[in-house]
């Protein structure tokens, strides 16, 4: 894959507006979303940070996604691998293009976006410095555990989610913990939709002082 191919994701990039702010939030939308969807959320979670928001390259009934699925909750694992490789390559290419600091790219994914972010973490453990995953599922079970030592991850799940059952989120948490990640769980009392409590939990997680919380970036 050439560098030009790696930039083939339609995307929005918002440079950091705060002096000295080195973090970049990689914003990954859910099914039917686009590169605009999570910009406001990113600005709220970490004001002044750079924002990188790609659009998923797969269409399902005209709706953008980051990888194909065979049915609800049944992923096309071959396409998942292909699109995971492509997204990791994109992040590497745009990091060079936009001068992003290595080791400071944090994914913020919702639903399908959370699943591709988890897949990137399990396949390319050096790409992301951490992740906020809203309504995630297990993308795949790795044959060998990657090295995610001390990488902070917030999993935000809905107790009454009709799409992602709690067992899926718990299983992903165990996979990440086995890889060495520092996993924090937040439970929303509703379903698949994001609640204000999800956003508050994500803000608290990302802003805490060193030593007070395992989610500090």
N, C-alpha and C positions, 0 to 999 in steps of 0.2 A: 504494500500500500504506500503510495507516494504521499509527501506532505500535503499536496493539493487535495488528494482524496480524503485525507484525515480532517481537512477543514470543510468537508462536504455537508456537515450538519448546518442547517439554517439555525442561526442563533442570535441572541442579543448579548452584548457585553457592555456592562456599565462600570467604568473605572472607579477605583476607590476615591472617595471624596474627603476622607479624613487623613490628615498628615500622619504618617507613621503606621497607618492601618495596613497590615500585610495580608490579612485573610481574604480569601476568595470563596464565596458561596456558589457551589455548582447546583443550580436549580433544575430539578427534573420533574416535569409535570406528569399528571395521570392521564389515563386514556381519554382522548378527545380534547386534550389541552394543547397548548402551544408555548412558544418561547416567551410570551407575555404573561402567562398565568401567575407565576410565582414571584414576579419582580417586587410587588408590593410587600409580600410576605418576607422576602429576603431583606428588604430595606428595614422592616420592622424588627426582624430578629437580630440583625447586626448592623446598625446604622453606620454608614460610611465605608463599609466593606465593598470590595469589588464583587460584581455579580456576573456570573456566566450562565446563560440559560439557553440550552439547545432544544430544538424541536425533534421529537422522535421521528425516525425515518420510515417507519412501517405504518401503513394505513389499514385499518380494520373498519370496513363499511364507511370509508371516508374519514375516519377519526385517527389522528396521529397516535402512535404508540412507539415504545422503544424496542419491542421485540414481538414476534408473533406468538399467538396462543392457539391451541387446538380446540379448547372449550374453556368455559369459566374455570379458572384455577388450574388448568392443564396447559403447561407451557411447551412450546416447540423448542426443545433443548438445543437442537442444531442451530436454529436462528438466534436463540439466546446467546450462544457462544459467539456467533458471528457479530452480533450487535454489541456485545460486551467488548470484544476486541476493538470494534470500530470506535466506541465511546472512549475507551482508554487511550486509543491513538489520537482522538480528537483533543482530549484534555492535554496530552503531551504537546501536541502541535500548537494549540492556542496558548499554552503556557509560555512557549518560546515567542510566539507572535506578539502577545500582549505583555510580556515581561512579568508574569505571575510568579510569586515566590513558591519555590518547591517546598513541600512539607506543610503548606498552609491552605490547601484546598479542601473544603469541607462540603460534602454533599447534603442537600436538603431535598428529599424526594417524597412524593406522595403517590401511594398505590403503585401503579406500573412504574413510575419513576423511582419509588423506593426499592422496588424489586431489582431494577437494573443497577441501582447504586450498590445493593447488597451483592449482586453478581460481580461487579467490578472489584469490590473489596475482597471477595473470596478468590478471584482469579488473578488480580493484580494488587496485592496487598500494599504496595508502596505508592499507589496513585493518590489515595485519599488520606488526609490527616484525621478524619473523623466523619461522622454522618448523623444526621437527624432523619429518621425513617418513619414517615407517617403511614400507618396501615400496611406494613410490609408482610410478605409471605416468604417462605423458603424458596429461593429461585432454583437452586439445585443443591444436592448434597455432595460436597467435595470428596474425592477419593482419598486425598491426603489433606490434613489440616494446614492452611496457610499460616504465615507468621504475622499476626496482628497484635503483637505484644503492646499493651497499654494504649491501643487506639480506642478513643472514646466513641461510643455509639449510643444514641437515644432511640429506643423503639417506642412509638406511640400507637397504641392499639385501641380499638373499640370493643367493649365487652359484649355489645349486641350487634356486632358487625356481621351482616348476612353474607358478605363476600370473603372476609378473612376471619376464620374462627380463631379464638384465643390460642388454641394449641399450635397453630402455625407460627404465631409470633413467639411463643415460648420456645418452639423448636429452633427457630432462627437464632434466638438469644443464646441457646445452648451451643449451637454451632460456632457462633462468634466468641463465646466465652472459652470454648475449647481451643480456639485459635489464639487466645490471649487478650482479646479485646475487653475493655471495661464497659460493660453494658448496663444502661439504666433503662428501666421500664416505666412508662406512663400509661395508665388506663383511663380512657375516656368512657363515660357511662353510656354513651350512645352508640351509633353505628359507624358506617364507613365515612360519613361526612366529618370534616374537621370542626372541632368545637373551639371556643375561645380558650378553654382550659388547655388544649393541645398547644396553642401558640404561647400561652403563658409558661407552660412547662418547658417548651423549647427555648424561650428567652432566658428563663432562670438557668437552664442547663448550660447555655452557651456563655453566660456572663459571670458565672460564679468565680470567686477568687481561688488561686492555687492552693491546694491542700484542703479545701473545704468540700470538694465534690469531685468524684471521678470523671465528670464530664467536662472539666475545664480544658479548653483548647489553648 
